[in-house]
């Protein structure tokens, strides 16, 4: 039951991150139209655009983190139970 709840939480967080990245991308596009001073030419913008362009990679990273968390949580629960 705990793992099922953790999976739902990870899925929820994954959705939030993808939504935030899309929102950042959309706002960046709008800002490019409004501001022509090169304000958004920083590496963080490039990084966010790469993440937006490759949501499968973002999901893979989140899944890897979730697996590691489950493993650590399982070990911790074993310690606490006995």
N, C-alpha and C positions, 0 to 999 in steps of 0.2 A: 504494500500500500504506500509506503514511504517513497519507494522508487517511482511509482506511478505519479505521485504528487510532484516529485523532483522533475520528472520528464515534462509534465505540464508546465512547470515553472520555467524550465529551459526553453520549451517551445514558445512560451509567452515572451521571455527575454529576447529570443532570436527574432521574433516578429517585431518587437520594439526597436531593436538595433537596425533592422532592415528599413523600418519605417522612418527612423531618425535619419539614416543615411540618405534615403530618397528625399526627405524634407530638406536636408542640407544641400543636396544637389539642386533641387528646384529653386531654393532661395539663392544659391550661388549664380544660377543662370539668370535669375531676375536681377540680382545685384550687378552682374556684368553689363546688363542692358542699361542700368541706371548710373553706374559709376565707371568712368573710363580712366582711372588713375592707376590701374594695375594693383589695386589693393588685395585682390584675391589670387595673387601669383605665388603664394607661399607653399612650401612642401606639404603642409597639412591638407591643403585643398587637393593636391595631386593624390595624396594617400586616400582621401575620402572618395575621390572619383574612381580610383582603382577598386576600392571596396564595393562601391555601388555597381561597378561594371562586372564584378565577379561575386554575386551573392552566394554561389555554391561554395566558394572558398570560405566566406564568412560562416556559413552553416557548418562546414567541416571543422573549422577552428572551435566553434561553440560546442559541437558534438565531442571533440577531443577533450575539451575542458570538462564537459559534463561527465564523461567516462572517468576521468581522473578524480573528479569530485566524488563520484559514486564509490570508487575504489577506496578512497581515503575515508569516506563516511562509513563504509562497511567495516573497515579495520577499526575505526573508532568505536562503532557500535559493539563489535566483538569485545573490545577492551572493557567497555562499560557494563556489558551484560554479565561478565564473569569475573 
